[in-house]
Amino acid sequence: MLNNYSIEVVDSICVVRYHHKPTLSEVLSSIDDASDIGNFNRRLWIYEESADLQIYEIQRIASLCKEKWPVPSKVAIVTPNTVTFGLARMHDVYREQEGVETRVFRTENEAIVWLKK
């Protein structure tokens, strides 16, 4: 079975790109796969389409991220979809942790500029 996501490292930024609307299991799997590659303190999550996740699923994702990723770190989430943008902002609240900066963007270029600061 092909993954709905791809993972690459570009300029020391771990980039996870969801090609279609991801399920909770796909998001959790991508977090595991990305963390297996290395402990990157700059990460970029790109939703090319919308995400249809429930609040408890967003909380679970945020909890797993806290377990897997190093502090300090910067995390950018990119989505052009208004609903997914709002869900990503909710993720920011649940992901809040000292030493971790998160921000949601509409475009990939804006996110990359912020991550490289």
VOPAGU-2260 file (C-alpha; in pm, 1 decimal, decimal comma):
REM VOPAGU-2260
SITE   aa  ch    i         X         Y         Z
SITE  MET   A    0       0,0       0,0       0,0
SITE  LEU   A    1     132,9     343,0     -88,4
SITE  ASN   A    2     157,9     609,5     176,5
SITE  ASN   A    3     -62,3     914,3     148,7
SITE  TYR   A    4     237,7    1116,7     263,3
SITE  SER   A    5     601,0    1173,6     178,5
SITE  ILE   A    6     889,1    1268,3     404,9
SITE  GLU   A    7    1205,9    1445,7     301,3
SITE  VAL   A    8    1476,5    1653,8     462,6
SITE  VAL   A    9    1544,7    1989,4     297,3
SITE  ASP   A   10    1801,8    2229,8     445,3
SITE  SER   A   11    1784,7    2048,2     781,8
SITE  ILE   A   12    1404,6    2082,1     788,3
SITE  CYS   A   13    1201,1    1762,1     811,9
SITE  VAL   A   14     915,8    1805,3     563,5
SITE  VAL   A   15     607,4    1583,7     584,8
SITE  ARG   A   16     363,4    1634,2     298,9
SITE  TYR   A   17      12,3    1483,6     294,8
SITE  HIS   A   18     -96,3    1435,3     -65,4
SITE  HIS   A   19    -462,3    1367,8      17,1
SITE  LYS   A   20    -687,1    1413,7     319,1
SITE  PRO   A   21    -507,4    1215,4     594,5
SITE  THR   A   22    -667,7     985,1     847,4
SITE  LEU   A   23    -561,9     981,5    1211,0
SITE  SER   A   24    -364,9     660,6    1156,9
SITE  GLU   A   25    -179,0     818,1     862,9
SITE  VAL   A   26     -84,2    1124,1    1067,6
SITE  LEU   A   27      35,0     908,7    1359,0
SITE  SER   A   28     228,3     683,6    1121,2
SITE  SER   A   29     393,1     983,1     954,9
SITE  ILE   A   30     504,0    1115,4    1294,9
SITE  ASP   A   31     663,3     779,1    1375,8
SITE  ASP   A   32     827,4     757,3    1032,1
SITE  ALA   A   33     961,8    1112,3    1048,2
SITE  SER   A   34    1102,2    1065,3    1398,6
SITE  ASP   A   35    1272,3     742,3    1283,9
SITE  ILE   A   36    1466,6     948,3    1028,9
SITE  GLY   A   37    1611,8    1177,4    1296,9
SITE  ASN   A   38    1552,0    1435,7    1566,4
SITE  PHE   A   39    1502,2    1750,3    1365,0
SITE  ASN   A   40    1437,5    2069,1    1556,7
SITE  ARG   A   41    1270,8    2230,4    1253,4
SITE  ARG   A   42     970,4    2058,2    1100,8
SITE  LEU   A   43     724,7    2144,6     827,0
SITE  TRP   A   44     388,3    1970,0     791,9
SITE  ILE   A   45     205,4    2037,2     465,5
SITE  TYR   A   46    -159,2    1948,1     405,1
SITE  GLU   A   47    -216,4    1974,7      30,7
SITE  GLU   A   48    -586,1    1908,7      88,7
SITE  SER   A   49    -805,5    1941,4     394,3
SITE  ALA   A   50    -788,6    1728,2     705,8
SITE  ASP   A   51   -1101,6    1600,5     875,6
SITE  LEU   A   52    -987,7    1527,7    1230,0
SITE  GLN   A   53   -1183,6    1534,0    1552,9
SITE  ILE   A   54   -1070,9    1722,8    1864,8
SITE  TYR   A   55    -967,3    1404,7    2047,6
SITE  GLU   A   56    -760,6    1306,8    1741,5
SITE  ILE   A   57    -583,2    1643,4    1740,0
SITE  GLN   A   58    -509,0    1599,7    2110,9
SITE  ARG   A   59    -363,8    1254,2    2042,7
SITE  ILE   A   60    -145,2    1390,3    1761,9
SITE  ALA   A   61     -15,8    1672,7    1984,1
SITE  SER   A   62      58,7    1428,1    2265,0
SITE  LEU   A   63     258,3    1198,8    2035,0
SITE  CYS   A   64     453,2    1496,4    1899,5
SITE  LYS   A   65     551,3    1596,2    2254,0
SITE  GLU   A   66     687,6    1244,6    2309,2
SITE  LYS   A   67     875,9    1216,6    1980,6
SITE  TRP   A   68    1034,6    1554,0    1908,9
SITE  PRO   A   69    1322,1    1742,6    2068,7
SITE  VAL   A   70    1302,9    2072,6    2249,4
SITE  PRO   A   71    1378,5    2342,7    2147,8
SITE  SER   A   72    1212,5    2324,6    1809,3
SITE  LYS   A   73    1008,6    2514,8    1552,6
SITE  VAL   A   74     708,4    2359,8    1382,4
SITE  ALA   A   75     524,5    2504,9    1083,8
SITE  ILE   A   76     197,0    2370,9     949,5
SITE  VAL   A   77      81,2    2471,6     602,6
SITE  THR   A   78    -271,9    2442,8     473,6
SITE  PRO   A   79    -464,7    2651,1     223,7
SITE  ASN   A   80    -794,6    2511,3     356,5
SITE  THR   A   81    -980,9    2729,3     609,3
SITE  VAL   A   82   -1119,3    2439,8     816,0
SITE  THR   A   83    -782,3    2265,6     836,0
SITE  PHE   A   84    -620,0    2600,1     923,2
SITE  GLY   A   85    -851,3    2621,1    1223,7
SITE  LEU   A   86    -778,3    2261,3    1323,5
SITE  ALA   A   87    -405,5    2332,2    1298,4
SITE  ARG   A   88    -447,3    2633,8    1527,3
SITE  MET   A   89    -620,7    2403,6    1778,1
SITE  HIS   A   90    -322,1    2170,0    1748,6
SITE  ASP   A   91    -100,3    2465,5    1845,3
SITE  VAL   A   92    -287,2    2497,4    2173,7
SITE  TYR   A   93    -259,4    2126,5    2258,3
SITE  ARG   A   94     102,9    2114,0    2139,6
SITE  GLU   A   95     207,1    2408,2    2357,5
SITE  GLN   A   96     529,3    2325,8    2536,0
SITE  GLU   A   97     814,9    2535,7    2667,1
SITE  GLY   A   98    1084,2    2561,0    2400,9
SITE  VAL   A   99     853,4    2470,7    2111,3
SITE  GLU   A  100     730,6    2734,0    1867,9
SITE  THR   A  101     443,5    2643,8    1636,4
SITE  ARG   A  102     278,0    2848,7    1368,3
SITE  VAL   A  103      20,9    2787,5    1095,4
SITE  PHE   A  104      65,9    2928,0     744,2
SITE  ARG   A  105    -128,9    2944,2     420,6
SITE  THR   A  106     177,0    2902,5     195,7
SITE  GLU   A  107     484,0    2684,3     201,3
SITE  ASN   A  108     717,7    2976,3     123,0
SITE  GLU   A  109     600,5    3175,5     425,7
SITE  ALA   A  110     653,3    2873,3     649,3
SITE  ILE   A  111    1004,3    2805,7     519,3
SITE  VAL   A  112    1109,5    3169,0     568,6
SITE  TRP   A  113     983,8    3154,5     929,4
SITE  LEU   A  114    1153,3    2819,8     999,0
SITE  LYS   A  115    1487,8    2951,0     875,1
SITE  LYS   A  116    1484,0    3260,8    1103,0
